[in-house]
Amino acid sequence: MLDKKIIKNYNKVFEEVRKELGKVVIGQEEVVNGVIRSLIANGHVLVEGIPGIAKTLIIKALAVISGCKSTRIQFTVDLLPTDIVGITTYDEKKGFYTVRGPIFSNFVIADEINRAPPKTQSALLEAMQERQATIGKETYPMLNPFFVMATQNPIESSGTYQLPQAQMDRFLFKILISYPKLEHEEKILNTNISLRKFEEYNLKSIITPKEILKLQNYNHQIFLSKELEKYIVKLVDATRNPDKYKLKLGKYIEWGCSPRASIGLFIASKADALMNGNNFVTPQNIKNVAYDVMRHRVLLNYEGQAEKVSTDDVVKEILSKVDVP
């Protein structure tokens, strides 16, 4: 079990990171916490929200605060896989050599990922899951830490492509970002990125890439009991066998969560415990991350979509029906 002193020290770091992010991002505390939690858990995150609510800004600022190299890839319909990964090319003097793409970075912002066709979207799969990318006949490791934050706009359907479920499953979290509160929007009027250059916020580096890797290792040392392991498995099983748990919304489930959901709840609940100053996981830690981990892994049938049932509704019922140990 992880030493409490280490956790207290990192709690101070988390507070400093949030404070520094607050210079750029007003409000959106839950989204900020979700992104930090995903980074601790060494996972990737998909953020969904309308344009103009600081999706890209959050990850850009976090990269500066963590002293990491960051790149932004604007996904468009004509973007090619080689534009992301890189190419092997030829020069008379050099001969054949490799030009690495923007994927080779610590923090990768995949902006409006659903605007690129599936072939281009899938170029991220190997990098996200296996932490490597293949260019020509050579395979290259990704930088450490390696963190992908993709954004997508839920409003427009014209000129967009639905992400393949295989790729959705690679994201540890799917986070929904909504409109800011009134008091936050008043502050945004004088601090927004349209009026000031990003450099003018004078963001400080609070943590280093080495410390992030150490933090991710510490996360594995958070204690999670056998009883809670069974609880996690039951939560995921409820999406596959809803009748066993007497779920009213079970009739709307086409496919339940994959084993990555169980793994995600296991790892992410530890990160939530660490962020809340504990060296052990409680049932509440699991509940805190359940929506982010499960909402993009439960597939609804046409009837559910017609009835405007959301996957969050399903997760909410599951959390209420599955007994807490």
C-alpha positions as CSV (number, residue, x, y, z in Angstrom):
1,M,0.0,0.0,0.0
2,L,1.2,3.5,-0.9
3,D,2.7,5.7,1.8
4,K,0.3,8.4,3.0
5,K,3.2,11.0,3.0
6,I,3.6,10.5,-0.8
7,I,-0.1,11.0,-1.3
8,K,-0.1,14.2,0.8
9,N,2.8,15.6,-1.3
10,Y,1.0,14.8,-4.5
11,N,-2.2,16.3,-3.2
12,K,-0.4,19.6,-3.0
13,V,0.9,19.2,-6.5
14,F,-2.7,18.5,-7.8
15,E,-3.9,21.7,-6.1
16,E,-1.1,23.7,-7.7
17,V,-1.9,22.2,-11.1
18,R,-5.6,23.1,-10.8
19,K,-4.7,26.6,-9.6
20,E,-2.4,27.1,-12.6
21,L,-5.0,25.8,-15.0
22,G,-7.5,28.2,-13.5
23,K,-5.5,31.1,-15.0
24,V,-6.6,29.9,-18.5
25,V,-9.7,27.7,-17.9
26,I,-12.5,29.3,-15.9
27,G,-14.8,26.7,-14.2
28,Q,-15.2,23.2,-15.7
29,E,-13.7,21.7,-12.5
30,E,-15.2,18.2,-13.3
31,V,-13.7,18.2,-16.8
32,V,-10.3,19.3,-15.5
33,N,-10.3,16.7,-12.7
34,G,-11.3,14.0,-15.3
35,V,-8.4,14.9,-17.6
36,I,-5.9,14.9,-14.7
37,R,-7.4,11.6,-13.4
38,S,-7.0,10.1,-16.9
39,L,-3.3,11.2,-17.1
40,I,-2.6,9.6,-13.7
41,A,-4.2,6.4,-14.8
42,N,-2.1,6.5,-18.0
43,G,-5.2,6.5,-20.2
44,H,-6.5,8.6,-23.1
45,V,-9.6,10.8,-23.0
46,L,-12.3,11.7,-25.5
47,V,-13.9,15.1,-24.7
48,E,-17.3,15.8,-26.3
49,G,-18.8,19.3,-26.3
50,I,-20.0,22.2,-28.4
51,P,-17.4,24.5,-30.0
52,G,-15.9,27.3,-27.9
53,I,-15.9,25.8,-24.4
54,A,-12.2,25.4,-23.9
55,K,-11.8,21.7,-24.9
56,T,-8.5,22.2,-26.7
57,L,-7.3,24.9,-24.3
58,I,-7.5,22.5,-21.3
59,I,-5.0,20.0,-22.7
60,K,-2.8,22.7,-24.2
61,A,-2.4,24.4,-20.8
62,L,-1.9,21.0,-19.0
63,A,1.0,20.2,-21.4
64,V,2.7,23.4,-20.5
65,I,2.1,22.9,-16.7
66,S,3.5,19.4,-16.9
67,G,6.6,20.4,-18.9
68,C,5.6,18.1,-21.7
69,K,6.0,18.4,-25.5
70,S,2.6,18.8,-27.1
71,T,1.2,18.7,-30.7
72,R,-2.2,19.5,-32.1
73,I,-3.7,17.6,-35.1
74,Q,-6.7,19.2,-36.8
75,F,-8.7,16.3,-38.2
76,T,-10.3,17.0,-41.6
77,V,-11.9,14.9,-44.3
78,D,-8.7,15.0,-46.4
79,L,-6.3,14.1,-43.6
80,L,-4.2,11.0,-44.3
81,P,-2.8,8.4,-41.9
82,T,0.7,9.4,-43.0
83,D,-0.1,13.0,-41.9
84,I,-0.4,11.6,-38.4
85,V,2.2,8.9,-38.2
86,G,4.8,10.0,-40.7
87,I,6.4,8.7,-43.9
88,T,9.5,7.1,-45.3
89,T,11.0,9.3,-48.0
90,Y,14.1,9.5,-50.2
91,D,16.7,12.2,-50.7
92,E,19.7,11.9,-53.1
93,K,22.2,12.8,-50.4
94,K,20.5,11.0,-47.4
95,G,19.0,8.1,-49.2
96,F,15.8,6.7,-47.6
97,Y,15.0,8.2,-44.2
98,T,12.0,8.5,-41.9
99,V,10.0,11.7,-41.2
100,R,8.1,11.2,-38.0
101,G,4.6,12.7,-37.8
102,P,3.0,14.8,-35.0
103,I,1.9,11.6,-33.1
104,F,5.4,11.5,-31.7
105,S,4.8,13.8,-28.7
106,N,3.9,13.6,-25.0
107,F,0.5,15.2,-25.3
108,V,-1.4,14.9,-28.6
109,I,-4.5,16.9,-29.2
110,A,-6.7,15.2,-31.8
111,D,-9.1,18.1,-32.6
112,E,-12.5,17.2,-34.0
113,I,-11.5,13.6,-34.5
114,N,-14.8,12.7,-36.0
115,R,-14.2,14.9,-39.1
116,A,-11.7,12.4,-40.5
117,P,-12.7,9.1,-42.2
118,P,-12.3,5.8,-40.3
119,K,-9.0,4.9,-42.1
120,T,-7.4,8.1,-40.8
121,Q,-8.9,7.7,-37.3
122,S,-7.5,4.2,-37.1
123,A,-4.0,5.5,-37.5
124,L,-4.1,6.4,-33.8
125,L,-5.1,2.8,-32.7
126,E,-1.6,1.3,-32.6
127,A,-0.1,4.3,-30.9
128,M,-2.9,4.5,-28.2
129,Q,-2.9,0.9,-27.3
130,E,0.6,-0.4,-28.0
131,R,2.5,2.8,-27.5
132,Q,4.2,2.5,-30.8
133,A,3.8,3.5,-34.4
134,T,4.8,1.8,-37.6
135,I,6.2,3.8,-40.5
136,G,7.1,1.7,-43.5
137,K,8.8,-1.4,-42.2
138,E,10.0,0.1,-39.0
139,T,8.3,0.4,-35.6
140,Y,9.1,3.3,-33.3
141,P,8.1,3.7,-29.6
142,M,6.1,6.6,-28.5
143,L,7.4,9.2,-26.0
144,N,6.8,8.7,-22.3
145,P,4.4,9.9,-21.0
146,F,2.1,9.6,-23.9
147,F,-1.4,11.0,-23.6
148,V,-4.0,11.5,-26.3
149,M,-7.0,13.8,-25.8
150,A,-9.4,13.8,-28.7
151,T,-12.3,16.2,-29.0
152,Q,-15.5,16.0,-31.0
153,N,-18.5,18.2,-31.6
154,P,-21.9,16.4,-30.9
155,I,-24.0,19.0,-32.8
156,E,-23.0,18.6,-36.4
157,S,-23.4,15.4,-38.3
158,S,-22.7,16.7,-41.8
159,G,-19.1,16.0,-42.8
160,T,-18.4,13.8,-39.8
161,Y,-17.7,10.1,-39.4
162,Q,-18.7,8.0,-36.3
163,L,-15.7,6.7,-34.5
164,P,-15.2,2.9,-34.9
165,Q,-16.1,1.2,-31.6
166,A,-12.6,-0.4,-31.6
167,Q,-11.2,3.1,-31.3
168,M,-13.8,4.3,-28.8
169,D,-12.8,1.4,-26.6
170,R,-9.2,2.7,-26.5
171,F,-10.2,5.8,-24.7
172,L,-10.2,5.3,-20.9
173,F,-12.7,8.1,-20.5
174,K,-15.3,9.9,-22.5
175,I,-16.0,13.2,-20.8
176,L,-18.9,15.5,-21.5
177,I,-18.2,19.2,-21.3
178,S,-21.2,21.6,-21.1
179,Y,-21.8,25.4,-20.9
180,P,-20.1,27.3,-18.1
181,K,-22.0,28.7,-15.2
182,L,-23.1,32.3,-15.3
183,E,-20.6,33.5,-12.8
184,H,-17.8,31.7,-14.6
185,E,-18.9,33.2,-18.0
186,E,-18.7,36.7,-16.5
187,K,-15.0,36.0,-15.7
188,I,-14.4,34.5,-19.1
189,L,-15.3,37.9,-20.7
190,N,-12.0,39.4,-19.5
191,T,-9.7,36.4,-19.5
192,N,-10.6,34.6,-22.7
193,I,-8.0,33.5,-25.3
194,S,-9.5,35.8,-28.0
195,L,-8.3,38.9,-26.1
196,R,-4.9,37.6,-25.0
197,K,-2.1,35.5,-26.4
198,F,-1.6,32.1,-24.8
199,E,1.9,33.1,-23.7
200,E,0.5,36.0,-21.7
201,Y,-1.0,33.7,-19.1
202,N,2.5,32.9,-17.9
203,L,1.8,29.3,-17.0
204,K,4.4,27.7,-14.8
205,S,5.7,24.2,-15.0
206,I,4.4,22.5,-11.9
207,I,5.4,18.9,-12.6
208,T,7.8,17.1,-15.0
209,P,7.4,14.2,-17.4
210,K,9.5,12.0,-15.0
211,E,7.2,12.9,-12.1
212,I,4.2,12.0,-14.2
213,L,5.7,8.5,-14.9
214,K,6.4,8.1,-11.2
215,L,2.9,9.2,-10.4
216,Q,1.4,6.6,-12.8
217,N,3.5,4.0,-11.1
218,Y,2.3,5.1,-7.7
219,N,-1.3,4.7,-9.0
220,H,-0.8,1.0,-9.4
221,Q,0.1,0.7,-5.7
222,I,-3.2,2.0,-4.4
223,F,-5.0,-0.8,-2.6
224,L,-8.2,-2.2,-4.1
225,S,-9.9,-5.1,-2.1
226,K,-11.1,-8.3,-3.6
227,E,-14.7,-7.4,-2.7
228,L,-14.4,-4.2,-4.8
229,E,-12.9,-6.2,-7.6
230,K,-16.1,-8.3,-7.6
231,Y,-18.2,-5.1,-7.5
232,I,-16.4,-3.8,-10.6
233,V,-17.0,-7.0,-12.5
234,K,-20.7,-7.0,-11.5
235,L,-21.1,-3.4,-12.8
236,V,-19.8,-4.4,-16.1
237,D,-21.7,-7.7,-16.2
238,A,-24.9,-5.8,-15.6
239,T,-24.4,-4.2,-19.1
240,R,-24.2,-7.6,-20.6
241,N,-26.8,-9.4,-18.6
242,P,-29.3,-6.7,-17.6
243,D,-32.1,-9.2,-16.8
244,K,-30.0,-10.7,-14.1
245,Y,-29.9,-7.3,-12.3
246,K,-33.6,-6.4,-13.2
247,L,-32.6,-3.3,-15.2
248,K,-35.7,-1.5,-16.6
249,L,-33.5,0.1,-19.3
250,G,-31.8,-3.2,-20.1
251,K,-34.1,-3.7,-23.1
252,Y,-32.4,-0.7,-24.8
253,I,-28.9,-2.2,-24.6
254,E,-27.6,-3.7,-27.8
255,W,-24.1,-4.5,-26.6
256,G,-22.6,-4.4,-23.1
257,C,-19.1,-3.2,-22.1
258,S,-15.9,-4.9,-23.1
259,P,-13.3,-6.1,-20.5
260,R,-11.6,-2.8,-21.0
261,A,-14.4,-1.3,-19.0
262,S,-13.5,-3.5,-16.0
263,I,-9.8,-2.6,-16.4
264,G,-10.7,1.1,-16.8
265,L,-12.8,1.1,-13.6
266,F,-10.0,-0.8,-11.8
267,I,-7.3,1.7,-12.8
268,A,-9.4,4.9,-12.8
269,S,-10.9,4.3,-9.3
270,K,-7.3,4.1,-8.0
271,A,-6.5,7.4,-9.6
272,D,-9.6,8.9,-8.1
273,A,-8.6,7.7,-4.6
274,L,-5.1,9.1,-5.1
275,M,-6.5,12.5,-6.1
276,N,-8.8,12.5,-3.0
277,G,-5.9,11.8,-0.7
278,N,-6.5,8.0,0.0
279,N,-4.2,5.0,-0.4
280,F,-7.1,2.7,-0.9
281,V,-10.2,2.5,-3.1
282,T,-13.7,2.9,-1.7
283,P,-17.0,2.1,-3.6
284,Q,-17.5,5.9,-4.0
285,N,-14.2,6.1,-6.0
286,I,-15.6,3.5,-8.4
287,K,-18.9,5.4,-8.7
288,N,-17.0,8.7,-9.3
289,V,-15.4,7.3,-12.5
290,A,-18.2,4.9,-13.7
291,Y,-19.9,7.4,-16.1
292,D,-16.6,8.4,-17.7
293,V,-15.5,4.8,-18.1
294,M,-18.7,3.2,-19.2
295,R,-20.7,5.8,-21.2
296,H,-18.9,5.2,-24.5
297,R,-18.8,1.4,-24.1
298,V,-22.5,0.7,-23.7
299,L,-24.1,0.5,-27.2
300,L,-27.9,1.2,-27.3
301,N,-30.3,-0.3,-29.9
302,Y,-32.4,1.7,-32.3
303,E,-35.4,1.6,-29.8
304,G,-33.2,3.2,-27.1
305,Q,-32.0,5.9,-29.5
306,A,-35.6,6.6,-30.6
307,E,-36.7,6.9,-27.0
308,K,-33.8,9.3,-26.4
309,V,-32.3,7.1,-23.7
310,S,-28.7,8.0,-22.9
311,T,-26.0,5.6,-21.8
312,D,-25.7,7.8,-18.7
313,D,-29.2,6.8,-17.8
314,V,-28.2,3.1,-18.1
315,V,-25.1,3.6,-15.9
316,K,-27.2,5.5,-13.3
317,E,-29.6,2.6,-13.0
318,I,-26.8,0.0,-12.9
319,L,-25.1,1.9,-10.0
320,S,-28.5,1.9,-8.1
321,K,-29.2,-1.8,-8.7
322,V,-25.9,-3.5,-8.2
323,D,-25.3,-4.0,-4.5
324,V,-22.3,-2.3,-2.9
325,P,-20.1,-4.6,-0.8
